[in-house]
Amino acid sequence: KQHPAVESVLFPLDETFPQYELAKKQMRGAGGLFTFILKTKKREDIVRFCESLQHIRMAVSWGGHESLVIPKCAGIKPPDFDSSNPLHRSVRMYVGLEESSYLIADLDQGLNKK
């Protein structure tokens, strides 16, 4: 959330989430699924970030134990990419069972290549 390449993070138990109070009432904890919006105007930057991850796989299956990412732009044809639409710049991440420091280091090196 604090990385300069990240515009925002969508996570129900983050105090800045629009329905945070509702999430607190309905959830005792939170899962490892969240979305972050990258600060970029280029689809290529998002693709480069995802492809540069060394330990976090890019996939759409959420049933395993490993951490995964999927960029929204993977399902958008390049001419239809709209950088003014935050959803087009979003990356969904599922946090698996790896050590947090391992994942943070991978995300950091990927974001710094963007």
C-alpha positions, 0 to 999 in steps of 0.5 A: 500500500505504501509503495510509490508504484501502488495507487491504492489497495482494495481489502475489506479489513483495511480502514480506508475500504469504503465498507470497512465497518460492514466487513468488521461486522461480518468477518472475524478475519480476512482471507489472503485475496486483495486487489491493488491498483498500479500507478501507470498509464501503460499496459506494458508496465503492468505486464512487465510487473507481473512477468518479472515476479520470480516466486509469485505465479500469474494464474487464475486458479485460486485453489492452491497453496502458492501465491498468485496474481492476475492482472485485469488487463490480461482479459482486456484487448490492448486497444481497449485498455483505458489507463484512466479506468483504475480497474484496468490497472488492477492486479488481484493477488492471492497470498499463499503459504509462503513467508511474508518476507519472501513475498514482499521481496518479490513484489518489491523487485517487480514493482521497482522494474515497472 
